[in-house]
Amino acid sequence: METTDAFAGLECVACGATVDTAESHRCPDCGGSLEPTYEYDAIDLDRETLAARPFDSQWRYAELLPFTRESAVTTGEGATPLVDCPDLAAELGVERVLIKDEGRNPTGSSTDRGASVAVTAAAQHGATDVALPSTGNGGQAVAAYAARAGLESHAYLPSRSGFTTKAMVNVHGGDMNVVGGRFDDAAGAFEEGLAEHDDWYSLAAFATPYRHEGAKTVFYELAEQLEWTVPDAICYPTGAGTGIVGLAKAAREFRELGLTDDLPALYAAQASGCAPIVEAADDGRDEHEPIDHPDTICGELEIPDPAASPRVLDAIRETDGGAVATDDPDILESAVRVAQAEGLEMIPSAAAAASGAWELAERGTFDGDETIVIVNTGSGNKEADVLRSHLMGQGV
């Protein structure tokens, strides 16, 4: 495997066992999730070194990733803009609001970051086929990166996934399995498929150690784009939790390396119709309880039983953040408001982060001098029909 010098191996988040990099998924001792680890003392990375590099992809941070840039399966993901939104700042009553526009990624969503790292791992482990359950964007991203790596991909998507993501899985040559029902039904069908094919390499969130490892690069870019100051708060739309877990790890890493001094308050934003993380946070629990009847228009967030909820809850508590849920109409209206005030197109599920920021402001969470970052995890044109239907319902 073509790994970076500081990549030390994998560590089980459940039992703490150290696992060799040849392991691809679960802890061989207890079956727990694995986490990439690094020898940070061996990393020679400073602000000047990064400033001298092109701001061209997430692989400019290869020292903090498991695999070398030369071996990466990449289409130039990352290096997305951070857009100042003064009108939104005035409405929220804070100093600055910025939107990290992940919709500019190659397949139009932040899942490209994790797909790049995870498909690179699969290729280096000698996989021929990769597979995952997805609410939509992840399936499209993995199909794209698998195609680039010469691998076969198999995606299990619920029938209510957006047309665009389902179409693009096919366009990239992926084997698309549309499952009636919701995400849990798709996940169940995926597990059956995985059991029938010993040669399939799972890229399910947190089954592979590498998808959230790609997601963490969002924070690296934020820190540089803000000239090495850490935002006071980051609002991130949260389903499985890869984004929040990745951000928390990256913030700790930059602090460990002396590149930044503080941790941002991380806020997990969900839709009220499927908010297991928010309910657990509000109740002071360390793990969620599954949602029996999830119901939200925000399909990317409709994950009623997120396996990594303890890690998400740890991340928001460690950073003095929190979790917030808002109703679908408010989320859709937030997407429209961002488009009309700032010209940015947010996927409805990502607009939960904008709606959540408004809700936090109304609760008095912010003092008024903060810098708030809202992460737009997907391009609005993936689900433009949802936003148009919302406007038509208002007679627009």
Contacts in CASP RR format, 6 or more apart in sequence:
PFRMAT RR
TARGET T0000
AUTHOR 0000-0000-0000
METHOD contacts of the structure
MODEL  1
METTDAFAGLECVACGATVDTAESHRCPDCGGSLEPTYEYDAIDLDRETL
AARPFDSQWRYAELLPFTRESAVTTGEGATPLVDCPDLAAELGVERVLIK
DEGRNPTGSSTDRGASVAVTAAAQHGATDVALPSTGNGGQAVAAYAARAG
LESHAYLPSRSGFTTKAMVNVHGGDMNVVGGRFDDAAGAFEEGLAEHDDW
YSLAAFATPYRHEGAKTVFYELAEQLEWTVPDAICYPTGAGTGIVGLAKA
AREFRELGLTDDLPALYAAQASGCAPIVEAADDGRDEHEPIDHPDTICGE
LEIPDPAASPRVLDAIRETDGGAVATDDPDILESAVRVAQAEGLEMIPSA
AAAASGAWELAERGTFDGDETIVIVNTGSGNKEADVLRSHLMGQGV
1 21 0 8 1.000
1 22 0 8 1.000
1 67 0 8 1.000
1 124 0 8 1.000
1 125 0 8 1.000
2 67 0 8 1.000
2 68 0 8 1.000
2 70 0 8 1.000
2 71 0 8 1.000
2 124 0 8 1.000
3 21 0 8 1.000
3 66 0 8 1.000
3 67 0 8 1.000
3 68 0 8 1.000
4 62 0 8 1.000
4 63 0 8 1.000
4 65 0 8 1.000
4 66 0 8 1.000
4 67 0 8 1.000
4 68 0 8 1.000
5 42 0 8 1.000
5 63 0 8 1.000
6 38 0 8 1.000
6 39 0 8 1.000
6 40 0 8 1.000
6 42 0 8 1.000
6 43 0 8 1.000
6 63 0 8 1.000
6 64 0 8 1.000
7 21 0 8 1.000
7 36 0 8 1.000
7 37 0 8 1.000
7 38 0 8 1.000
7 65 0 8 1.000
7 66 0 8 1.000
7 67 0 8 1.000
8 37 0 8 1.000
8 38 0 8 1.000
8 39 0 8 1.000
9 18 0 8 1.000
9 19 0 8 1.000
9 20 0 8 1.000
9 21 0 8 1.000
9 36 0 8 1.000
9 37 0 8 1.000
9 66 0 8 1.000
10 18 0 8 1.000
10 19 0 8 1.000
10 20 0 8 1.000
10 21 0 8 1.000
10 23 0 8 1.000
10 34 0 8 1.000
10 35 0 8 1.000
10 36 0 8 1.000
10 37 0 8 1.000
10 209 0 8 1.000
11 17 0 8 1.000
11 18 0 8 1.000
11 19 0 8 1.000
11 34 0 8 1.000
11 35 0 8 1.000
11 37 0 8 1.000
12 19 0 8 1.000
12 27 0 8 1.000
12 29 0 8 1.000
12 30 0 8 1.000
12 31 0 8 1.000
12 32 0 8 1.000
12 33 0 8 1.000
12 34 0 8 1.000
12 35 0 8 1.000
13 32 0 8 1.000
13 33 0 8 1.000
13 34 0 8 1.000
13 35 0 8 1.000
13 311 0 8 1.000
14 27 0 8 1.000
14 30 0 8 1.000
14 31 0 8 1.000
14 32 0 8 1.000
14 33 0 8 1.000
15 27 0 8 1.000
15 29 0 8 1.000
15 30 0 8 1.000
15 32 0 8 1.000
17 27 0 8 1.000
17 28 0 8 1.000
17 29 0 8 1.000
17 30 0 8 1.000
18 37 0 8 1.000
19 27 0 8 1.000
19 28 0 8 1.000
19 34 0 8 1.000
21 66 0 8 1.000
22 125 0 8 1.000
23 34 0 8 1.000
24 121 0 8 1.000
24 122 0 8 1.000
24 125 0 8 1.000
24 201 0 8 1.000
24 208 0 8 1.000
25 34 0 8 1.000
25 202 0 8 1.000
25 207 0 8 1.000
25 208 0 8 1.000
25 209 0 8 1.000
26 32 0 8 1.000
26 33 0 8 1.000
26 34 0 8 1.000
26 207 0 8 1.000
27 33 0 8 1.000
27 34 0 8 1.000
33 206 0 8 1.000
33 207 0 8 1.000
33 209 0 8 1.000
33 307 0 8 1.000
33 308 0 8 1.000
34 209 0 8 1.000
35 209 0 8 1.000
36 66 0 8 1.000
36 209 0 8 1.000
36 210 0 8 1.000
36 213 0 8 1.000
38 64 0 8 1.000
38 253 0 8 1.000
40 253 0 8 1.000
40 256 0 8 1.000
40 257 0 8 1.000
43 63 0 8 1.000
43 64 0 8 1.000
43 257 0 8 1.000
44 63 0 8 1.000
45 63 0 8 1.000
45 64 0 8 1.000
45 257 0 8 1.000
45 259 0 8 1.000
46 259 0 8 1.000
47 228 0 8 1.000
47 259 0 8 1.000
50 60 0 8 1.000
50 61 0 8 1.000
50 224 0 8 1.000
51 224 0 8 1.000
53 60 0 8 1.000
54 60 0 8 1.000
55 79 0 8 1.000
55 221 0 8 1.000
55 224 0 8 1.000
56 76 0 8 1.000
56 79 0 8 1.000
57 74 0 8 1.000
57 76 0 8 1.000
57 77 0 8 1.000
57 78 0 8 1.000
57 79 0 8 1.000
58 65 0 8 1.000
58 76 0 8 1.000
58 77 0 8 1.000
58 78 0 8 1.000
58 79 0 8 1.000
58 113 0 8 1.000
58 116 0 8 1.000
58 214 0 8 1.000
58 217 0 8 1.000
58 220 0 8 1.000
58 221 0 8 1.000
59 65 0 8 1.000
59 69 0 8 1.000
59 72 0 8 1.000
59 74 0 8 1.000
59 76 0 8 1.000
59 116 0 8 1.000
60 69 0 8 1.000
60 79 0 8 1.000
61 217 0 8 1.000
61 220 0 8 1.000
62 68 0 8 1.000
62 69 0 8 1.000
62 72 0 8 1.000
64 216 0 8 1.000
64 220 0 8 1.000
64 250 0 8 1.000
64 253 0 8 1.000
65 117 0 8 1.000
65 213 0 8 1.000
65 214 0 8 1.000
65 217 0 8 1.000
66 117 0 8 1.000
66 121 0 8 1.000
66 210 0 8 1.000
66 213 0 8 1.000
67 117 0 8 1.000
67 120 0 8 1.000
67 121 0 8 1.000
67 124 0 8 1.000
71 120 0 8 1.000
71 124 0 8 1.000
72 116 0 8 1.000
72 117 0 8 1.000
72 120 0 8 1.000
73 116 0 8 1.000
73 119 0 8 1.000
73 120 0 8 1.000
73 123 0 8 1.000
73 145 0 8 1.000
73 148 0 8 1.000
73 149 0 8 1.000
74 116 0 8 1.000
74 120 0 8 1.000
75 106 0 8 1.000
75 112 0 8 1.000
75 116 0 8 1.000
75 144 0 8 1.000
75 145 0 8 1.000
75 148 0 8 1.000
76 106 0 8 1.000
76 116 0 8 1.000
77 105 0 8 1.000
77 106 0 8 1.000
77 112 0 8 1.000
77 113 0 8 1.000
77 115 0 8 1.000
77 116 0 8 1.000
78 102 0 8 1.000
78 105 0 8 1.000
78 112 0 8 1.000
78 113 0 8 1.000
78 217 0 8 1.000
78 221 0 8 1.000
79 221 0 8 1.000
80 100 0 8 1.000
80 101 0 8 1.000
80 102 0 8 1.000
80 103 0 8 1.000
80 104 0 8 1.000
80 105 0 8 1.000
80 221 0 8 1.000
81 100 0 8 1.000
81 101 0 8 1.000
81 104 0 8 1.000
82 98 0 8 1.000
82 99 0 8 1.000
82 100 0 8 1.000
82 101 0 8 1.000
82 221 0 8 1.000
82 222 0 8 1.000
82 225 0 8 1.000
82 226 0 8 1.000
82 373 0 8 1.000
83 98 0 8 1.000
83 99 0 8 1.000
83 100 0 8 1.000
83 101 0 8 1.000
83 342 0 8 1.000
83 344 0 8 1.000
84 96 0 8 1.000
84 97 0 8 1.000
84 98 0 8 1.000
85 97 0 8 1.000
85 98 0 8 1.000
85 99 0 8 1.000
85 338 0 8 1.000
85 341 0 8 1.000
85 342 0 8 1.000
85 344 0 8 1.000
86 96 0 8 1.000
86 97 0 8 1.000
87 341 0 8 1.000
87 342 0 8 1.000
88 97 0 8 1.000
88 99 0 8 1.000
88 338 0 8 1.000
88 341 0 8 1.000
88 342 0 8 1.000
88 354 0 8 1.000
88 374 0 8 1.000
89 95 0 8 1.000
89 96 0 8 1.000
89 97 0 8 1.000
89 372 0 8 1.000
91 341 0 8 1.000
91 358 0 8 1.000
91 361 0 8 1.000
92 357 0 8 1.000
92 358 0 8 1.000
92 361 0 8 1.000
92 366 0 8 1.000
92 372 0 8 1.000
93 361 0 8 1.000
93 366 0 8 1.000
93 368 0 8 1.000
94 361 0 8 1.000
94 366 0 8 1.000
94 368 0 8 1.000
94 369 0 8 1.000
94 370 0 8 1.000
94 371 0 8 1.000
94 372 0 8 1.000
95 368 0 8 1.000
95 369 0 8 1.000
95 370 0 8 1.000
95 371 0 8 1.000
96 370 0 8 1.000
96 371 0 8 1.000
96 372 0 8 1.000
97 357 0 8 1.000
97 371 0 8 1.000
97 372 0 8 1.000
97 373 0 8 1.000
97 374 0 8 1.000
98 226 0 8 1.000
98 231 0 8 1.000
98 371 0 8 1.000
98 372 0 8 1.000
98 373 0 8 1.000
98 374 0 8 1.000
99 338 0 8 1.000
99 342 0 8 1.000
99 344 0 8 1.000
99 346 0 8 1.000
99 354 0 8 1.000
99 373 0 8 1.000
99 374 0 8 1.000
99 375 0 8 1.000
99 376 0 8 1.000
100 218 0 8 1.000
100 221 0 8 1.000
100 222 0 8 1.000
100 373 0 8 1.000
100 374 0 8 1.000
100 375 0 8 1.000
100 376 0 8 1.000
101 344 0 8 1.000
101 376 0 8 1.000
102 108 0 8 1.000
102 109 0 8 1.000
102 110 0 8 1.000
102 218 0 8 1.000
102 350 0 8 1.000
102 375 0 8 1.000
102 376 0 8 1.000
102 377 0 8 1.000
102 378 0 8 1.000
103 109 0 8 1.000
103 110 0 8 1.000
103 345 0 8 1.000
103 347 0 8 1.000
103 376 0 8 1.000
103 377 0 8 1.000
103 378 0 8 1.000
103 379 0 8 1.000
103 380 0 8 1.000
104 379 0 8 1.000
105 112 0 8 1.000
105 113 0 8 1.000
105 378 0 8 1.000
106 112 0 8 1.000
106 144 0 8 1.000
107 137 0 8 1.000
107 140 0 8 1.000
107 141 0 8 1.000
107 144 0 8 1.000
107 168 0 8 1.000
108 137 0 8 1.000
108 378 0 8 1.000
108 379 0 8 1.000
108 382 0 8 1.000
109 137 0 8 1.000
109 138 0 8 1.000
109 140 0 8 1.000
109 141 0 8 1.000
109 347 0 8 1.000
109 377 0 8 1.000
109 378 0 8 1.000
109 379 0 8 1.000
109 382 0 8 1.000
110 137 0 8 1.000
110 215 0 8 1.000
110 218 0 8 1.000
110 243 0 8 1.000
110 375 0 8 1.000
110 377 0 8 1.000
110 378 0 8 1.000
111 137 0 8 1.000
111 138 0 8 1.000
111 139 0 8 1.000
111 140 0 8 1.000
111 141 0 8 1.000
111 142 0 8 1.000
111 211 0 8 1.000
111 377 0 8 1.000
112 141 0 8 1.000
112 144 0 8 1.000
112 145 0 8 1.000
113 214 0 8 1.000
113 215 0 8 1.000
113 217 0 8 1.000
113 218 0 8 1.000
114 141 0 8 1.000
114 210 0 8 1.000
114 211 0 8 1.000
114 212 0 8 1.000
114 213 0 8 1.000
114 214 0 8 1.000
114 215 0 8 1.000
114 242 0 8 1.000
115 138 0 8 1.000
115 141 0 8 1.000
115 142 0 8 1.000
115 144 0 8 1.000
115 145 0 8 1.000
115 203 0 8 1.000
115 211 0 8 1.000
116 145 0 8 1.000
116 214 0 8 1.000
117 210 0 8 1.000
117 211 0 8 1.000
117 213 0 8 1.000
117 214 0 8 1.000
118 130 0 8 1.000
118 142 0 8 1.000
118 203 0 8 1.000
118 208 0 8 1.000
118 210 0 8 1.000
118 211 0 8 1.000
118 214 0 8 1.000
119 130 0 8 1.000
119 142 0 8 1.000
119 145 0 8 1.000
119 146 0 8 1.000
119 148 0 8 1.000
119 149 0 8 1.000
119 151 0 8 1.000
119 203 0 8 1.000
120 149 0 8 1.000
120 210 0 8 1.000
121 208 0 8 1.000
121 209 0 8 1.000
121 210 0 8 1.000
122 130 0 8 1.000
122 146 0 8 1.000
122 149 0 8 1.000
122 151 0 8 1.000
122 201 0 8 1.000
122 203 0 8 1.000
122 208 0 8 1.000
123 149 0 8 1.000
123 151 0 8 1.000
125 201 0 8 1.000
127 151 0 8 1.000
127 199 0 8 1.000
127 201 0 8 1.000
128 151 0 8 1.000
128 152 0 8 1.000
128 199 0 8 1.000
129 151 0 8 1.000
129 152 0 8 1.000
129 153 0 8 1.000
129 154 0 8 1.000
129 197 0 8 1.000
129 199 0 8 1.000
129 200 0 8 1.000
129 201 0 8 1.000
130 142 0 8 1.000
130 146 0 8 1.000
130 151 0 8 1.000
130 152 0 8 1.000
130 153 0 8 1.000
130 154 0 8 1.000
130 200 0 8 1.000
130 201 0 8 1.000
130 202 0 8 1.000
130 203 0 8 1.000
131 153 0 8 1.000
131 154 0 8 1.000
131 155 0 8 1.000
131 156 0 8 1.000
131 190 0 8 1.000
131 193 0 8 1.000
131 194 0 8 1.000
131 197 0 8 1.000
131 200 0 8 1.000
131 201 0 8 1.000
131 202 0 8 1.000
131 203 0 8 1.000
132 138 0 8 1.000
132 139 0 8 1.000
132 142 0 8 1.000
132 154 0 8 1.000
132 155 0 8 1.000
132 156 0 8 1.000
132 190 0 8 1.000
132 202 0 8 1.000
132 203 0 8 1.000
132 204 0 8 1.000
132 205 0 8 1.000
133 155 0 8 1.000
133 156 0 8 1.000
133 157 0 8 1.000
133 183 0 8 1.000
133 186 0 8 1.000
133 187 0 8 1.000
133 188 0 8 1.000
133 189 0 8 1.000
133 190 0 8 1.000
133 204 0 8 1.000
134 140 0 8 1.000
134 142 0 8 1.000
134 155 0 8 1.000
134 156 0 8 1.000
134 157 0 8 1.000
134 161 0 8 1.000
134 186 0 8 1.000
135 157 0 8 1.000
135 158 0 8 1.000
135 161 0 8 1.000
135 183 0 8 1.000
135 299 0 8 1.000
135 300 0 8 1.000
135 301 0 8 1.000
135 302 0 8 1.000
135 303 0 8 1.000
136 155 0 8 1.000
136 157 0 8 1.000
136 161 0 8 1.000
136 162 0 8 1.000
136 165 0 8 1.000
136 166 0 8 1.000
136 300 0 8 1.000
137 165 0 8 1.000
137 300 0 8 1.000
137 377 0 8 1.000
137 378 0 8 1.000
137 382 0 8 1.000
138 155 0 8 1.000
138 165 0 8 1.000
139 153 0 8 1.000
139 155 0 8 1.000
139 157 0 8 1.000
139 165 0 8 1.000
139 169 0 8 1.000
140 155 0 8 1.000
140 165 0 8 1.000
140 168 0 8 1.000
140 169 0 8 1.000
140 172 0 8 1.000
142 153 0 8 1.000
142 155 0 8 1.000
142 203 0 8 1.000
143 153 0 8 1.000
143 155 0 8 1.000
143 168 0 8 1.000
143 169 0 8 1.000
143 172 0 8 1.000
143 173 0 8 1.000
143 174 0 8 1.000
143 176 0 8 1.000
144 168 0 8 1.000
144 172 0 8 1.000
146 152 0 8 1.000
146 153 0 8 1.000
146 172 0 8 1.000
146 174 0 8 1.000
147 153 0 8 1.000
147 172 0 8 1.000
147 173 0 8 1.000
147 174 0 8 1.000
152 174 0 8 1.000
152 175 0 8 1.000
153 169 0 8 1.000
153 172 0 8 1.000
153 173 0 8 1.000
153 174 0 8 1.000
153 175 0 8 1.000
154 174 0 8 1.000
154 175 0 8 1.000
154 177 0 8 1.000
154 193 0 8 1.000
154 200 0 8 1.000
155 169 0 8 1.000
155 174 0 8 1.000
155 175 0 8 1.000
155 176 0 8 1.000
155 177 0 8 1.000
156 177 0 8 1.000
156 179 0 8 1.000
156 186 0 8 1.000
156 187 0 8 1.000
156 188 0 8 1.000
156 189 0 8 1.000
156 190 0 8 1.000
157 165 0 8 1.000
157 166 0 8 1.000
157 169 0 8 1.000
157 176 0 8 1.000
157 177 0 8 1.000
157 178 0 8 1.000
157 179 0 8 1.000
157 186 0 8 1.000
158 178 0 8 1.000
158 179 0 8 1.000
158 180 0 8 1.000
158 181 0 8 1.000
158 182 0 8 1.000
158 183 0 8 1.000
158 185 0 8 1.000
158 186 0 8 1.000
159 178 0 8 1.000
159 179 0 8 1.000
159 180 0 8 1.000
159 181 0 8 1.000
160 181 0 8 1.000
160 182 0 8 1.000
160 299 0 8 1.000
161 178 0 8 1.000
161 299 0 8 1.000
162 382 0 8 1.000
162 383 0 8 1.000
163 385 0 8 1.000
164 381 0 8 1.000
164 382 0 8 1.000
164 383 0 8 1.000
165 382 0 8 1.000
166 176 0 8 1.000
166 178 0 8 1.000
169 176 0 8 1.000
170 176 0 8 1.000
177 186 0 8 1.000
177 189 0 8 1.000
177 190 0 8 1.000
179 185 0 8 1.000
179 186 0 8 1.000
179 188 0 8 1.000
179 189 0 8 1.000
180 186 0 8 1.000
182 294 0 8 1.000
182 302 0 8 1.000
182 304 0 8 1.000
183 294 0 8 1.000
183 299 0 8 1.000
183 302 0 8 1.000
183 303 0 8 1.000
183 304 0 8 1.000
184 304 0 8 1.000
184 305 0 8 1.000
187 204 0 8 1.000
190 204 0 8 1.000
193 200 0 8 1.000
194 200 0 8 1.000
194 202 0 8 1.000
202 208 0 8 1.000
203 211 0 8 1.000
205 211 0 8 1.000
205 212 0 8 1.000
205 240 0 8 1.000
205 241 0 8 1.000
205 242 0 8 1.000
205 307 0 8 1.000
205 308 0 8 1.000
206 212 0 8 1.000
206 240 0 8 1.000
206 242 0 8 1.000
206 307 0 8 1.000
206 308 0 8 1.000
211 242 0 8 1.000
212 241 0 8 1.000
212 242 0 8 1.000
212 243 0 8 1.000
212 245 0 8 1.000
212 246 0 8 1.000
212 249 0 8 1.000
213 246 0 8 1.000
214 246 0 8 1.000
215 242 0 8 1.000
215 243 0 8 1.000
215 245 0 8 1.000
215 246 0 8 1.000
215 247 0 8 1.000
216 243 0 8 1.000
216 246 0 8 1.000
216 247 0 8 1.000
216 249 0 8 1.000
216 250 0 8 1.000
216 253 0 8 1.000
217 250 0 8 1.000
218 243 0 8 1.000
218 246 0 8 1.000
218 247 0 8 1.000
218 250 0 8 1.000
218 375 0 8 1.000
219 234 0 8 1.000
219 246 0 8 1.000
219 247 0 8 1.000
219 250 0 8 1.000
219 251 0 8 1.000
219 254 0 8 1.000
219 264 0 8 1.000
220 250 0 8 1.000
220 254 0 8 1.000
222 231 0 8 1.000
222 234 0 8 1.000
222 373 0 8 1.000
223 229 0 8 1.000
223 230 0 8 1.000
223 254 0 8 1.000
223 259 0 8 1.000
223 260 0 8 1.000
226 371 0 8 1.000
228 259 0 8 1.000
228 260 0 8 1.000
229 260 0 8 1.000
229 371 0 8 1.000
230 251 0 8 1.000
230 260 0 8 1.000
230 261 0 8 1.000
230 262 0 8 1.000
230 263 0 8 1.000
230 264 0 8 1.000
231 264 0 8 1.000
231 370 0 8 1.000
231 371 0 8 1.000
231 372 0 8 1.000
231 373 0 8 1.000
232 264 0 8 1.000
232 265 0 8 1.000
232 366 0 8 1.000
232 370 0 8 1.000
232 371 0 8 1.000
232 372 0 8 1.000
233 264 0 8 1.000
233 265 0 8 1.000
233 266 0 8 1.000
233 267 0 8 1.000
233 321 0 8 1.000
233 357 0 8 1.000
233 360 0 8 1.000
233 366 0 8 1.000
233 370 0 8 1.000
233 371 0 8 1.000
233 372 0 8 1.000
233 373 0 8 1.000
234 247 0 8 1.000
234 264 0 8 1.000
234 265 0 8 1.000
234 266 0 8 1.000
234 267 0 8 1.000
234 372 0 8 1.000
234 373 0 8 1.000
234 374 0 8 1.000
234 375 0 8 1.000
235 267 0 8 1.000
235 269 0 8 1.000
235 324 0 8 1.000
235 353 0 8 1.000
235 354 0 8 1.000
235 356 0 8 1.000
235 357 0 8 1.000
235 360 0 8 1.000
235 372 0 8 1.000
235 373 0 8 1.000
235 374 0 8 1.000
235 375 0 8 1.000
236 243 0 8 1.000
236 244 0 8 1.000
236 247 0 8 1.000
236 266 0 8 1.000
236 267 0 8 1.000
236 268 0 8 1.000
236 269 0 8 1.000
236 353 0 8 1.000
236 375 0 8 1.000
236 377 0 8 1.000
237 269 0 8 1.000
237 270 0 8 1.000
237 298 0 8 1.000
237 300 0 8 1.000
237 301 0 8 1.000
237 349 0 8 1.000
237 350 0 8 1.000
237 351 0 8 1.000
237 352 0 8 1.000
237 353 0 8 1.000
237 375 0 8 1.000
237 377 0 8 1.000
238 244 0 8 1.000
238 268 0 8 1.000
238 269 0 8 1.000
238 270 0 8 1.000
238 277 0 8 1.000
238 301 0 8 1.000
238 312 0 8 1.000
238 323 0 8 1.000
239 270 0 8 1.000
239 277 0 8 1.000
239 300 0 8 1.000
239 301 0 8 1.000
239 302 0 8 1.000
239 303 0 8 1.000
239 306 0 8 1.000
240 303 0 8 1.000
240 306 0 8 1.000
240 307 0 8 1.000
240 308 0 8 1.000
241 268 0 8 1.000
241 277 0 8 1.000
241 306 0 8 1.000
241 308 0 8 1.000
241 311 0 8 1.000
241 312 0 8 1.000
242 308 0 8 1.000
244 266 0 8 1.000
244 268 0 8 1.000
244 312 0 8 1.000
244 315 0 8 1.000
244 316 0 8 1.000
245 308 0 8 1.000
245 311 0 8 1.000
245 312 0 8 1.000
245 315 0 8 1.000
246 315 0 8 1.000
247 264 0 8 1.000
247 266 0 8 1.000
247 315 0 8 1.000
248 263 0 8 1.000
248 266 0 8 1.000
248 314 0 8 1.000
248 315 0 8 1.000
248 318 0 8 1.000
248 319 0 8 1.000
251 260 0 8 1.000
251 263 0 8 1.000
251 264 0 8 1.000
251 319 0 8 1.000
252 263 0 8 1.000
254 260 0 8 1.000
255 261 0 8 1.000
255 262 0 8 1.000
255 263 0 8 1.000
263 318 0 8 1.000
263 319 0 8 1.000
263 320 0 8 1.000
264 319 0 8 1.000
264 373 0 8 1.000
265 319 0 8 1.000
265 320 0 8 1.000
265 321 0 8 1.000
265 322 0 8 1.000
266 315 0 8 1.000
266 316 0 8 1.000
266 319 0 8 1.000
266 321 0 8 1.000
266 322 0 8 1.000
267 316 0 8 1.000
267 321 0 8 1.000
267 322 0 8 1.000
267 323 0 8 1.000
267 324 0 8 1.000
267 353 0 8 1.000
267 356 0 8 1.000
267 357 0 8 1.000
267 360 0 8 1.000
268 277 0 8 1.000
268 278 0 8 1.000
268 281 0 8 1.000
268 312 0 8 1.000
268 316 0 8 1.000
268 322 0 8 1.000
268 323 0 8 1.000
268 324 0 8 1.000
269 323 0 8 1.000
269 324 0 8 1.000
269 325 0 8 1.000
269 326 0 8 1.000
269 352 0 8 1.000
269 353 0 8 1.000
269 355 0 8 1.000
269 356 0 8 1.000
269 357 0 8 1.000
270 276 0 8 1.000
270 277 0 8 1.000
270 278 0 8 1.000
270 301 0 8 1.000
270 323 0 8 1.000
270 324 0 8 1.000
270 325 0 8 1.000
270 352 0 8 1.000
271 296 0 8 1.000
271 297 0 8 1.000
271 298 0 8 1.000
271 301 0 8 1.000
271 302 0 8 1.000
271 325 0 8 1.000
271 326 0 8 1.000
271 327 0 8 1.000
271 328 0 8 1.000
271 331 0 8 1.000
271 349 0 8 1.000
271 352 0 8 1.000
272 296 0 8 1.000
272 325 0 8 1.000
272 326 0 8 1.000
272 327 0 8 1.000
272 328 0 8 1.000
273 291 0 8 1.000
273 294 0 8 1.000
273 295 0 8 1.000
273 296 0 8 1.000
273 325 0 8 1.000
273 327 0 8 1.000
273 328 0 8 1.000
274 291 0 8 1.000
274 294 0 8 1.000
274 295 0 8 1.000
274 296 0 8 1.000
274 298 0 8 1.000
274 301 0 8 1.000
274 302 0 8 1.000
274 303 0 8 1.000
274 304 0 8 1.000
275 291 0 8 1.000
275 323 0 8 1.000
275 325 0 8 1.000
276 288 0 8 1.000
276 289 0 8 1.000
276 290 0 8 1.000
276 291 0 8 1.000
276 303 0 8 1.000
276 304 0 8 1.000
276 305 0 8 1.000
276 306 0 8 1.000
276 309 0 8 1.000
277 288 0 8 1.000
277 306 0 8 1.000
277 309 0 8 1.000
277 312 0 8 1.000
277 313 0 8 1.000
277 323 0 8 1.000
278 323 0 8 1.000
278 324 0 8 1.000
278 325 0 8 1.000
279 288 0 8 1.000
279 289 0 8 1.000
280 286 0 8 1.000
280 287 0 8 1.000
280 288 0 8 1.000
280 289 0 8 1.000
280 309 0 8 1.000
280 313 0 8 1.000
280 323 0 8 1.000
281 313 0 8 1.000
281 316 0 8 1.000
281 322 0 8 1.000
281 323 0 8 1.000
282 323 0 8 1.000
285 313 0 8 1.000
286 310 0 8 1.000
286 313 0 8 1.000
287 309 0 8 1.000
287 310 0 8 1.000
287 313 0 8 1.000
288 305 0 8 1.000
288 306 0 8 1.000
288 309 0 8 1.000
288 313 0 8 1.000
290 304 0 8 1.000
290 305 0 8 1.000
291 304 0 8 1.000
291 305 0 8 1.000
292 304 0 8 1.000
294 302 0 8 1.000
294 303 0 8 1.000
294 304 0 8 1.000
296 302 0 8 1.000
296 328 0 8 1.000
297 328 0 8 1.000
297 331 0 8 1.000
297 332 0 8 1.000
297 348 0 8 1.000
297 386 0 8 1.000
298 328 0 8 1.000
298 331 0 8 1.000
298 348 0 8 1.000
298 349 0 8 1.000
298 351 0 8 1.000
298 352 0 8 1.000
299 348 0 8 1.000
299 349 0 8 1.000
300 347 0 8 1.000
300 349 0 8 1.000
300 350 0 8 1.000
300 377 0 8 1.000
301 349 0 8 1.000
301 352 0 8 1.000
306 312 0 8 1.000
316 322 0 8 1.000
316 323 0 8 1.000
324 356 0 8 1.000
324 359 0 8 1.000
324 360 0 8 1.000
325 356 0 8 1.000
326 334 0 8 1.000
326 352 0 8 1.000
326 355 0 8 1.000
326 356 0 8 1.000
326 358 0 8 1.000
326 359 0 8 1.000
329 390 0 8 1.000
330 355 0 8 1.000
330 358 0 8 1.000
330 359 0 8 1.000
331 348 0 8 1.000
331 351 0 8 1.000
331 352 0 8 1.000
331 354 0 8 1.000
331 355 0 8 1.000
332 348 0 8 1.000
332 351 0 8 1.000
332 386 0 8 1.000
332 387 0 8 1.000
332 390 0 8 1.000
333 355 0 8 1.000
333 390 0 8 1.000
334 346 0 8 1.000
334 351 0 8 1.000
334 352 0 8 1.000
334 354 0 8 1.000
334 355 0 8 1.000
334 356 0 8 1.000
334 358 0 8 1.000
335 346 0 8 1.000
335 347 0 8 1.000
335 348 0 8 1.000
335 350 0 8 1.000
335 351 0 8 1.000
335 354 0 8 1.000
335 380 0 8 1.000
335 387 0 8 1.000
336 387 0 8 1.000
336 390 0 8 1.000
336 391 0 8 1.000
337 354 0 8 1.000
338 344 0 8 1.000
338 346 0 8 1.000
338 351 0 8 1.000
338 354 0 8 1.000
339 345 0 8 1.000
339 346 0 8 1.000
339 387 0 8 1.000
344 376 0 8 1.000
345 379 0 8 1.000
345 380 0 8 1.000
345 381 0 8 1.000
346 354 0 8 1.000
346 376 0 8 1.000
346 378 0 8 1.000
346 380 0 8 1.000
347 376 0 8 1.000
347 377 0 8 1.000
347 378 0 8 1.000
347 379 0 8 1.000
347 380 0 8 1.000
347 382 0 8 1.000
347 383 0 8 1.000
348 380 0 8 1.000
348 383 0 8 1.000
348 386 0 8 1.000
348 387 0 8 1.000
349 377 0 8 1.000
349 378 0 8 1.000
349 383 0 8 1.000
350 375 0 8 1.000
350 376 0 8 1.000
350 377 0 8 1.000
350 378 0 8 1.000
351 376 0 8 1.000
353 374 0 8 1.000
353 375 0 8 1.000
353 376 0 8 1.000
353 377 0 8 1.000
354 374 0 8 1.000
354 376 0 8 1.000
357 372 0 8 1.000
357 374 0 8 1.000
360 366 0 8 1.000
366 372 0 8 1.000
380 387 0 8 1.000
END
